[in-house]
Amino acid sequence: MSAQDDRTRLSRLRWRCRRGMRELDVVLQRYLEQCYPGAAPAEQEAFERLLELQDPQLLAYVMRQAVPDPELAHVIARFTDAGT
């Protein structure tokens, strides 16, 4: 993948991180900037799947509701790491 493709992908993901809730915007964009570029491909894919969730479900997961998918749970746990 070329550098231009990477920039385009990150730009699209940055747009998808813009949600209806400011709290989610902050958490998602922080992860995207700090963790996503160095994450394993499986983790990147899980993050992209998280972005497909509706805001109420995503917020519930971020607020520590049980996440049934272990890959999604791993990414959400990394949100805390990105915040420190």
N, C-alpha and C positions, 0 to 999 in steps of 0.2 A: 504494500500500500504506500502510495507516495505521500510526501509531506502535505501536499495540497489536499489529498483525500482525507488525511488525518484532521486538518484544519476544518474542512467542510463537515466532517462527522462530528467534531467537537462543537461546532457552531450549531448544528441541528440539535444535538443533545442539550446544549445550553438553552435553546429555545424551548425544548420539551420540559426543562426543569422549571420553567415559569408556570406557576400554578395559581389557583384562586386563593391560596392561603400564603401569606408572607412567610410564616414559619416554615412551611415546606420549601418555599423558594430558597431560603437561606440554607437549610440542611442539604438539599439536593445540589445546589450550586457549589457549596463548600466541598462536598464529596467529589463532584465532577472535577473541580480544579485541583484538589489535593491528593485524591486517591485513585481516581479513574485512570489517568495516564499510565501509572505503574502497575495497575491491577492485572491479574491473569485474565486471559480471554473469557474463561467461564464466569469470573466475577463481573467483568464488563457486560457480558450478556445478561446476567442476573439483574444488574442495575438497569439496563434497558427494559427488561421485563417489568421492573418496579415502576418505571415511568408510564407504563400502560395502565396501571391501576387508577381507579377513581380516587379523588382527594380524600374522602372520608375513610376509605380502606387504608390508604397509604398513611394517613395521620394516625390511625389506630395502631398500625404496625410500628411507626416511629415512637409512639407513646407506650411501647412495650407490650401491646397485645400479642399473644402467641402467634407466631408466623409458621404456618404448616409446611412451607417449602424451606428446607435447610439452606439452599443457595441464597434465597432472598433474605433469610434470617442473618446470614453471614454479612451481606452487604449492609443491612440495617445496623448491625453491630458496629460496622466500620464507620457509620455516621457519627457515632460517639467519638471514635478515634480521630476523625477529621475535625471535630470541634475543639480538640485540645491542642 
